[in-house]
Amino acid sequence: MTGLRLKHLEMRLTQVKGFPSPSARDEQYLTPPDLAARLLFHAHARGDIEGKRVCDLGTGTGILAIAAVLLGAKEVTGVERDRNALPIAKENAKILGVSPRFVEGDVCDPDLASRIGLCDTVVMNPPFGAQKRHADRPFIDTALLVAPVVYGIFNAGSRDFISSYLQGRAEIVEVVGGTLSMKRSFSFHTRDLRDTPVEIVVLTRVPR
């Protein structure tokens, strides 16, 4: 599967189903296939996916975890606290012909990192904090406990906040701009399609 091109990976990921009844409070939405493919393809190009142990924090219905397997990851664990999403993630994986491990877990659980075990890379699309301020912080904290390299999707312009928050713990080594195109999902959405500028931020843990 490692011979996949970006557009081919994106096309495969269009088969992934999202949340049937997404929660606005938890900012539940399906990561768009083009953005998911771009993140994983970029991580693959940097040598952080193929043959690696990968963790997808807040996997939702599994799109990033599935993409990691398609790009040749050795082991993939998708972590999601919404138990209703996990059967959909497993169904999506079956449709795509892959078998990541999906586990129920909350990034705020102090024992989660030990349950997951050490990984090489974390990929994630954490909540932006639109409904709950600083909702992305537990994801960042747990990600750095799990793996030395992290790829995350954040609101455009988050670089200074992330850099300040991670001072002494991790460094931003790259920022790649992108767009999150979201179909109308919640009652407060006023447009059928909303394009939000985002950044794929690559973090590396600072050795202690």
C-alpha positions as CSV (number, residue, x, y, z in Angstrom):
1,M,0.0,0.0,0.0
2,T,3.0,2.3,0.4
3,G,2.9,3.1,-3.3
4,L,-0.2,5.2,-2.9
5,R,-0.2,8.7,-4.3
6,L,-1.7,11.6,-2.6
7,K,-4.8,11.8,-4.8
8,H,-5.3,8.1,-4.6
9,L,-5.1,8.1,-0.8
10,E,-7.7,11.0,-0.8
11,M,-10.0,9.0,-3.0
12,R,-9.8,6.0,-0.8
13,L,-10.6,8.1,2.3
14,T,-13.8,9.4,0.7
15,Q,-15.3,6.0,1.7
16,V,-14.9,6.9,5.4
17,K,-18.3,7.6,7.1
18,G,-18.6,10.4,9.7
19,F,-20.6,10.8,12.9
20,P,-24.4,10.1,12.4
21,S,-25.3,12.5,15.2
22,P,-22.2,14.7,15.8
23,S,-21.8,16.6,19.1
24,A,-21.3,20.3,18.8
25,R,-19.9,20.5,22.3
26,D,-17.2,18.0,21.5
27,E,-16.6,19.6,18.0
28,Q,-17.3,16.3,16.3
29,Y,-16.9,16.3,12.6
30,L,-15.2,14.2,10.0
31,T,-11.7,15.3,9.1
32,P,-12.1,16.1,5.3
33,P,-10.4,13.4,3.2
34,D,-8.2,15.9,1.4
35,L,-6.9,17.3,4.7
36,A,-6.5,13.9,6.3
37,A,-4.6,12.6,3.2
38,R,-2.4,15.7,3.2
39,L,-1.4,15.3,6.8
40,L,-0.6,11.6,6.6
41,F,1.1,11.9,3.2
42,H,3.3,14.7,4.6
43,A,4.1,12.6,7.7
44,H,4.9,9.7,5.4
45,A,7.3,11.8,3.3
46,R,9.1,12.8,6.5
47,G,9.6,9.1,7.4
48,D,7.2,9.1,10.3
49,I,4.6,6.6,9.1
50,E,5.9,3.6,7.2
51,G,7.1,0.9,9.5
52,K,6.2,3.0,12.6
53,R,4.0,2.6,15.6
54,V,1.3,5.4,15.1
55,C,-1.3,6.7,17.5
56,D,-4.4,8.7,16.4
57,L,-5.7,10.6,19.4
58,G,-9.4,11.5,19.1
59,T,-9.7,9.2,16.2
60,G,-13.5,9.8,15.8
61,T,-14.6,7.5,13.0
62,G,-11.1,6.5,12.2
63,I,-10.0,8.5,9.1
64,L,-6.4,9.3,10.3
65,A,-5.8,5.9,11.7
66,I,-7.0,4.2,8.5
67,A,-4.8,6.5,6.4
68,A,-1.8,5.6,8.5
69,V,-2.4,1.9,7.9
70,L,-2.8,2.5,4.1
71,L,0.6,4.2,4.1
72,G,2.4,1.3,5.7
73,A,2.4,1.9,9.4
74,K,3.6,-1.1,11.4
75,E,1.0,-0.7,14.2
76,V,-1.8,1.9,14.5
77,T,-3.9,2.6,17.6
78,G,-6.9,4.9,17.3
79,V,-8.1,6.4,20.7
80,E,-11.7,7.8,21.1
81,R,-13.7,8.5,24.1
82,D,-17.1,8.4,22.3
83,R,-18.0,4.7,22.5
84,N,-20.7,5.2,19.8
85,A,-18.0,6.3,17.3
86,L,-15.9,3.2,17.7
87,P,-18.2,0.8,15.9
88,I,-18.3,3.2,13.0
89,A,-14.5,3.5,13.0
90,K,-14.2,-0.3,12.9
91,E,-16.8,-0.5,10.1
92,N,-14.8,2.1,8.1
93,A,-11.6,0.2,8.6
94,K,-13.3,-3.0,7.3
95,I,-14.6,-1.2,4.2
96,L,-11.1,0.0,3.5
97,G,-9.6,-3.4,4.1
98,V,-7.3,-2.4,7.1
99,S,-7.2,-3.4,10.8
100,P,-6.0,-0.6,13.1
101,R,-6.6,-1.2,16.8
102,F,-9.4,1.1,18.2
103,V,-9.6,1.6,21.9
104,E,-12.0,3.7,24.1
105,G,-10.1,6.3,26.1
106,D,-10.0,9.9,27.1
107,V,-7.0,12.1,26.6
108,C,-7.7,13.6,30.1
109,D,-7.1,10.2,31.7
110,P,-3.6,10.2,33.3
111,D,-3.2,6.5,32.7
112,L,-4.0,6.7,29.0
113,A,-0.4,7.0,27.8
114,S,0.6,3.8,29.7
115,R,-2.4,2.0,28.2
116,I,-1.5,3.0,24.7
117,G,2.2,2.2,25.1
118,L,5.1,4.0,23.5
119,C,4.6,5.0,19.8
120,D,6.8,6.6,17.2
121,T,4.3,9.1,15.9
122,V,1.0,10.7,16.9
123,V,-1.4,12.1,14.4
124,M,-4.5,14.1,15.5
125,N,-7.2,16.6,14.7
126,P,-8.0,17.9,18.2
127,P,-10.9,20.2,18.9
128,F,-10.1,23.9,18.2
129,G,-11.6,25.1,21.5
130,A,-14.6,26.8,19.8
131,Q,-17.0,25.3,22.4
132,K,-14.6,24.7,25.3
133,R,-11.6,26.9,25.7
134,H,-8.2,25.2,25.5
135,A,-9.8,21.9,24.6
136,D,-6.7,21.1,22.5
137,R,-4.3,21.2,25.5
138,P,-4.9,17.7,26.9
139,F,-4.4,16.3,23.4
140,I,-1.0,18.1,23.1
141,D,0.0,16.9,26.5
142,T,-0.9,13.3,26.0
143,A,0.5,13.2,22.5
144,L,3.9,14.2,23.8
145,L,3.8,11.5,26.4
146,V,3.0,8.9,23.8
147,A,5.4,9.8,21.0
148,P,8.4,12.0,20.2
149,V,6.9,13.3,17.0
150,V,3.4,14.8,16.6
151,Y,1.4,15.9,13.6
152,G,-1.7,18.0,14.6
153,I,-4.3,20.1,12.8
154,F,-4.9,23.5,14.5
155,N,-6.5,26.8,13.7
156,A,-4.4,29.0,11.5
157,G,-2.4,31.4,13.6
158,S,-2.0,29.0,16.5
159,R,1.8,28.8,16.2
160,D,2.6,31.4,18.8
161,F,0.3,29.9,21.4
162,I,1.5,26.3,20.7
163,S,5.1,27.4,20.9
164,S,4.6,29.2,24.2
165,Y,2.5,26.4,25.7
166,L,5.2,23.8,24.8
167,Q,8.2,25.8,26.0
168,G,10.9,23.5,27.2
169,R,8.9,20.4,26.2
170,A,8.7,20.4,22.4
171,E,9.6,22.4,19.4
172,I,7.7,23.3,16.3
173,V,9.7,22.0,13.3
174,E,7.3,22.7,10.5
175,V,3.9,24.4,9.8
176,V,2.0,23.5,6.7
177,G,-1.0,25.6,5.7
178,G,-4.3,24.1,4.6
179,T,-8.1,24.4,4.6
180,L,-10.7,22.5,6.5
181,S,-13.9,22.4,4.4
182,M,-16.8,21.5,6.7
183,K,-20.3,20.8,5.5
184,R,-23.3,22.2,7.5
185,S,-23.3,19.9,10.6
186,F,-24.9,21.9,13.4
187,S,-27.8,24.3,13.8
188,F,-25.6,27.3,14.3
189,H,-23.9,26.8,10.9
190,T,-25.1,29.5,8.6
191,R,-23.6,28.1,5.3
192,D,-23.8,24.8,3.6
193,L,-20.0,24.7,3.3
194,R,-17.6,26.5,5.5
195,D,-13.9,26.8,4.7
196,T,-11.6,27.3,7.8
197,P,-7.9,28.1,7.4
198,V,-5.9,25.6,9.4
199,E,-2.3,24.6,9.9
200,I,-0.7,21.1,10.1
201,V,1.8,21.6,12.9
202,V,4.7,19.2,13.3
203,L,6.1,18.9,16.8
204,T,9.2,17.1,18.1
205,R,9.7,16.4,21.8
206,V,12.7,18.0,23.4
207,P,15.1,15.4,24.9
208,R,15.4,15.5,28.7
